[in-house]
Amino acid sequence: MKSALSVTPTTPAGEEPAGEVLAIRGGRPLTGRVEVKGAKNLVTKAMVAALLGGTNSVLRDVPDISDVQVVRSLLEVHGVHVWDGEEEGTLHFDPSGAVSAHFEAIDAHAGASRIPILFCGPLLHLLGEALIPDLGGCRIGDRPINFHMDALRAFGAVVDKSYEGIRITAPDGLHGADIELPYPSVGATEQVLLTAVKAKGTTELRNAAIEPEIMDLIAVLQKMGAIISYEPNRVILIEGVDELRGYDHRAIFDRNEAASWACAALATDGDIFVGGAKQQEMLTFLNVFRKAGGWFDVHEDGIQFRRGGALKPVVVETDVHPGFMTDWQQPLIVALTQAEGVSTVHETVYENRLGFTQALVQMGADIVVHPHGIDAPHRRVPRRELEQAAVISGPTPLHGADVVVPDLRGGYSYVIAALAAEGESVVRNVGIIRRGYEKFLTKLETLGADFDVIG
């Protein structure tokens, strides 16, 4: 294998190449150890929370991924001083110089990220206004911002649309609100938390998301001086306070990345130890992994994953926590192409997240997508109008193909499919994967993957 780090000599020492196109030679099991750092879905939100503090904040175990770089740039555009700590993966934040930023500056640094919308609450408290450009993100379905805007209006914010984006102001300040989400949206729950902690009075949020990353964000805010309690039945109570201080926090591990490497071991018949993975936050995944024929061993410093024999078909329904995460189904589907029988994956969270299977079919998989879902007995997750279903029949040999990465998790799945396939594949637009996977190419090389960076 040609080293991934040697094919682009212009890359600065210690950094990965752009890696937009990979030539991957499959048929080799992935074996070895990889480390996972803090969860992308917590770290980026905790970075925004630093705006709320009256003193400096410290965030630890921050992964070196492009989404973190986007949020760092957005904070700096707003006048926050951000610098690296001596410990690898540590960021320091000084929000004392925070200022308003122009639409164009925000848009230039946001790129495809949807994170600017979570700046609204903190900026309204700090500056009295927030500017939001058109929002991007992975093209996995309609991710409306109306949940966010409705919540902000409930706090007393005024939302004005313009050709540039959205301007939000709070002429009379923000006050506590009684909010019930129509769906336990993670982003809307984060929006309410980041806004309610300094709003006057008490906020009651019903039908809230309760993902581990949400609970870790609550821990961050409580360290800052917030008063937040989690009640039964997805109810969160927030008593607003006048002032918050900075925090010092080590982020929860990235369970999405941990599950991705577990599925890679399953798909390639490999043996991967994921350092930093914890059992409790992955209980639902581990159950499905075991049912599908996987074997795992929980250690104090991580979890080891491999096959436990022939892969078996499973029925999976994605759902909000504590259900099976939508981010887990894409890499799992790659492994299920090698299971002996018919598996069904009901995707109930995003309506376009099964589009990535077209490339797997091109590589030899037998997958049929039902665009309006499937009525099936013994469903545990209530049907949603937007849901889809994938029926995967296996085992089917996979062969090399030329594919284009569509989104973060789908892109990772394409790479793993190429590594499990016979022959050579060309995977394009791999840079998207760096949104959520730190040192992705280096980790592949460590695990014995055979590939070249060709563009």
Protein Blocks (a to p, Z undefined) as FASTA:
>chain_A
ZZfklmmmkbcghiacfklaccddehiaceddddddddfklmmmmmmmmmmpcbdcddeh
iacdfklmmmmmmmmmnopacdddfbghiacddfklgccddfklmmmmnmmafklmmmmm
mmmmmnopacddddedddebjcdfklmmmmmmmnopacdddfklccdddfkopadddddd
fbdcfklmmmmmmmmmmggcjdddehiafbfklmmmmmmmmmnopacdddehhiacdddd
fbdcdddddddddfklmmmmmmmmmmnopacddehiafklmmmmmmmmmmnopacdddfk
bccdddebjcddddddddddfbdcfklmmmmmmmmmmpgcddddddfkbmklmmmmmmmm
mnopacdddfkbpadehiabdcdfkbccddddddddddddddddfbfklmmmmmmmmmmp
gcjdddehklmmmmmpghklmmmmmnopacddfZZ
